[in-house]
Amino acid sequence: MNWVDLLILLLVAGICGALGQAIGGYTRGGCLVSIALGFIGALLGVWLARALNLPEVFALRIGGTSFPVVWSIIGAALFVAVIGLISRSRA
């Protein structure tokens, strides 16, 4: 994997994380948070898909690495929703 592949992978993860934040309804942080959420969402989404025996719907192949776009968005949305529920202030 070269630098261009890494930058493309970070861009895709950032977009997936931003979409997950929009779906989850709790937006905090900027671009780096979206990238981190994209990768966390990919891990969580793939784990959930394997636990439920679901197929990999749409995966991008970037420099020999497969990135699960749909499961990343779903995982990021679930993660953001849980974080939003935990960190809401009680008034």
C-alpha positions as a printed NumPy array, in Angstrom:
array([[  0.   ,   0.   ,   0.   ],
       [  1.465,   3.32 ,  -1.03 ],
       [  0.664,   6.865,   0.142],
       [ -2.045,   7.458,  -2.446],
       [ -3.843,   4.258,  -1.426],
       [ -3.625,   5.255,   2.228],
       [ -5.037,   8.721,   1.521],
       [ -7.901,   7.226,  -0.501],
       [ -8.615,   4.767,   2.326],
       [ -8.67 ,   7.631,   4.852],
       [-11.001,   9.615,   2.587],
       [-13.425,   6.702,   2.222],
       [-13.344,   6.055,   5.99 ],
       [-14.01 ,   9.75 ,   6.637],
       [-17.015,   9.778,   4.325],
       [-18.393,   6.599,   5.908],
       [-17.857,   8.041,   9.388],
       [-19.556,  11.309,   8.464],
       [-22.543,   9.424,   7.044],
       [-22.666,   7.325,  10.205],
       [-22.682,  10.496,  12.303],
       [-25.5  ,  11.942,  10.211],
       [-27.581,   8.779,  10.56 ],
       [-26.777,   8.367,  14.258],
       [-27.829,  11.948,  14.946],
       [-24.945,  12.943,  17.187],
       [-22.258,  15.005,  15.505],
       [-19.183,  15.919,  17.502],
       [-15.721,  16.599,  16.199],
       [-14.382,  17.176,  12.749],
       [-12.637,  15.323,  10.001],
       [-10.348,  13.214,  12.192],
       [-13.302,  12.066,  14.292],
       [-15.146,  11.054,  11.123],
       [-12.14 ,   9.038,   9.925],
       [-11.855,   7.299,  13.299],
       [-15.582,   6.585,  13.288],
       [-15.289,   5.135,   9.796],
       [-12.652,   2.652,  10.929],
       [-14.432,   1.831,  14.2  ],
       [-17.66 ,   1.425,  12.25 ],
       [-15.93 ,  -0.927,   9.816],
       [-14.703,  -3.104,  12.677],
       [-18.058,  -3.073,  14.465],
       [-20.084,  -3.544,  11.281],
       [-18.017,  -6.454,   9.992],
       [-18.118,  -8.133,  13.405],
       [-21.912,  -7.717,  13.513],
       [-22.323,  -8.986,   9.95 ],
       [-20.234, -12.081,  10.672],
       [-22.109, -12.753,  13.909],
       [-25.421, -12.636,  12.029],
       [-24.062, -14.504,   8.953],
       [-24.813, -11.597,   6.628],
       [-22.974, -11.14 ,   3.327],
       [-20.57 ,  -8.309,   2.574],
       [-22.774,  -5.967,   0.558],
       [-20.39 ,  -3.405,  -0.934],
       [-16.642,  -3.36 ,  -0.406],
       [-14.08 ,  -1.131,  -2.073],
       [-10.74 ,  -2.636,  -2.991],
       [ -8.028,  -0.06 ,  -2.292],
       [ -4.421,  -1.139,  -2.763],
       [ -5.072,  -4.766,  -1.945],
       [ -7.19 ,  -3.877,   1.101],
       [-10.928,  -4.463,   1.139],
       [-12.965,  -1.764,   2.931],
       [-16.619,  -2.649,   3.717],
       [-18.473,   0.576,   2.954],
       [-22.019,  -0.417,   3.92 ],
       [-21.015,  -2.179,   7.134],
       [-18.769,   0.747,   8.025],
       [-21.669,   3.193,   7.747],
       [-23.992,   0.917,   9.731],
       [-21.36 ,   0.256,  12.395],
       [-20.495,   3.945,  12.701],
       [-24.179,   4.869,  13.016],
       [-24.667,   2.29 ,  15.776],
       [-21.51 ,   3.418,  17.576],
       [-22.481,   7.097,  17.348],
       [-26.007,   6.347,  18.581],
       [-24.659,   4.5  ,  21.627],
       [-22.155,   7.283,  22.36 ],
       [-24.944,   9.845,  21.985],
       [-27.143,   7.981,  24.454],
       [-24.339,   7.612,  26.987],
       [-23.01 ,  11.171,  26.835],
       [-26.258,  13.129,  26.8  ],
       [-26.5  ,  15.434,  29.769],
       [-29.294,  14.852,  32.25 ],
       [-31.161,  18.083,  32.803]])
